[in-house]
């Protein structure tokens, strides 16, 4: 990082490493938290609507079956069959053997989210990530936060993505995702044209993880060139 023409070495104090990067990103924390609360409210509202629709559909099918069993078949039977077919194509109420469909675990949701990311369905990946993040606290939420950052970057929402990447790092500064998260911060800041802050993120990466995986080291070098980092 170049300041006032002088090169600040990578081994500077942690507070200096954060520098302007933290100040810029923390300003966006409140906005992201508000967006998350709004999203959770929308998800809860949607779940309530789905539950009400399923309950209504179940009652209609039960009424038709009752009518058939009491000698009111004929046209009602055809309607019941059509309703059953429609129900099968709508939100699953039960499996073929009558058992309730298995609830997706956080691992299942993340697997689906990463698959969506690979096929560049970034909105689906974002939705899966947010579903895990809105659920019970667990180690899976670090992976979900990283998936959220990736999905936002895929949608070119670079400011939100930079914040999401930095939040991934903050959740587990010494975890397996931390080096990739700092690299993601740098990449999104380069995309935003904020080369000075990108260099700060890369300096932080090399300072805290002096021996990263080869892929991280290689990408770090690429982004240093793009950001024209000194030193």
N, C-alpha and C positions, 0 to 999 in steps of 0.2 A: 504494500500500500504506500502510495506516495503522498506525503503531506508537506506543503511548503517547499517542495523541491528536494526534501531529504527522504531517504528510504527508511521506513520504520520496519524493524526486523520482525520476523514471524513470532518470535518468542516474547512479544510485548505482553503486558498484563491482560487478564481476561476482560476487564472493563473496557480497555482500549480496543480489544479485538471486536467487541460488540459494536462500539462506535455508533456512527449514524445509522447503521443497519437496524439496530434494535429500536432506535428512536422512530425510524420510518415505519417499521413493521408494527410496533405497539400501537400506533395511531389507528391501525386497522382492526385491532383486536375487538374493540367494542362493536364495530360494524358487523364483523363476522359473528359475534355472539348474538347480536340482535337477529341476524339472518337465520342463525341456527334455531333460535327460539321460535321464530315465525314458521320455519320449516317443520319443527316438531308439532306446532299447533295445527298446521295443514295436514300433516300425516295422521294425527289423532282424529281430526274431523273426517278425513277420507276413510279411515278404519271404521268409524262409527257408521258412516253411510253404507259401506260394504256390508257390515253386520246387519243393518236394518234391511237392506235389500235381500240378503240371504234368508233372513227370518221370514220376510214376506213371501219369498219364493217357496220356501219349505212349507209354509202354511197352505199355499195354493195347491201344491202337489199332494199334501196330506188330505185336503178337502176333496180333491178329485179321486184319490184312492178310496176314500171312505164312500163316496158316491158309487163307485164301481162295485165295491164289496156289498152294497145294499141294493143291488139290482138296477142301478142307473148307469148302465154301461153305454153302448152305442156310441153316439157322438161324443159323450163325455170321455169314453175310453180313448178315442182318437186324440182328444184334447190333452188328456193326461199323458199319452205317449209323446205328443209334441212338446209338452211342458218338460217332461223328463229329459228329452233330447236337448232342449234349450238349456236346461240346467246343467247338463253334462258339459256343454260348450262354454258356459259362463264360469263364474268363480266356483272352484271345486268345493262342493259341500261334503262329499265323502268319496272314498275310493270305491272300486268295483265290488269289493267284498263288504262294503258297508262301514269300514273303519274310517275315522277322520284322517285327513291328509296329514302327513308328518310335517311338523313345524320346522322351518329352516333354522339351522344353528348359525352362529356368527361365522363359523368356518365355512359353512355352505354358502352364505351370503357373500363372503369375501372371494370364494372360489368363482362364483358367478360374476362378481364385480370385476375381477381380474380377467376373466374370459371376455367380458364386454369391452374392457380396455384394449385387449389384443385385437379385437375386431373393430376398434375405433368407435364403439358406441359409448361415447364419453358421458352422455347424460345418464345412461343406465348404470355405468360404473359409479358416477357421482351419487346416484340414488342409493345404491347398495352400500357405499361407504358411509353415507349419512344415516342409513338405517342402523348399522352397527354402532356408530358413534352415539346415537340416541338411545341405545339399549344399555343394559347393565355394564358397569365398568369392568374391564378385563384387559389382559395384555393384547387381545385382538384389536383393541381400539387404536393402538399405535400403527398397526398395519392398515387399519381403516383410514386413519388420518393421512397416511402416505398415499393410499389409493385416491383419496379425495384431492390431494395436491396434484397428482398425476392427471386425474380427470379434468380438473380445472385448467391445467396447462394445455391439455388436448383441445379444450374449447377456447384457447387463447385468452383466458381470463387470468392474465399473468400476475396482476397485483394480488388477487385473492389466492392464487396458487403459491406465490412467494410466502404469504402469511401462513398458508396451510403447511408448506414445507418446514417453515421455521417452527411452527407449533409441533410438528412431528419430532423435530430435534429437541425441543423443550420438554416434551413428554418423557423422553429417554435419552439424555445427552450422551450417555455412554453405551447405548444399545446398538444393535446391529443395523438399524435404519438410520442412525445419526449421520454417518458420512454421506450416504446417498441424499439425505434430506438437505444437508448444507450445500451439496453440489446442486440440488434442485433449486435452492434459493439463488445461487449464483446464476444458474441457467435462465431463470425467469427474470432476474434483474438485467441480465444481458439483453434479453428480448425486449425489456422495457427501455433499454438505452441507458440505464443507470450503471455505467461501467465502474465508477468509483466504489459504489456499494457492492457490486459484484466482486470486485477485487478484495474487499474486506471479508466477504463471505468465504472466498477461496483461501485467504490468509488464515481465517479461523479454522477452516478445514485442515490445512496443512499443519497448523499449530497443535490442534487437538488430536489429529490422527496422522502422525508423521509417516506411518507405514500402512497406508490403505491398500485395499485390493487393487490388483493391476488395472481393472476396468475403471475404478475411481481415479487412480493416478493418471491414466490416459485421458479421461474426460476432463480432469482438472487442468491438464496442460492445454487442451483445446480451448477451454473457456478463458484461461489466462491470456491466450493469444487474442481471442475475440474481444476481451475487455481491455486489452493492451495494458496489463498490469505491469508495474515496474518491479525491479528486483529480480 
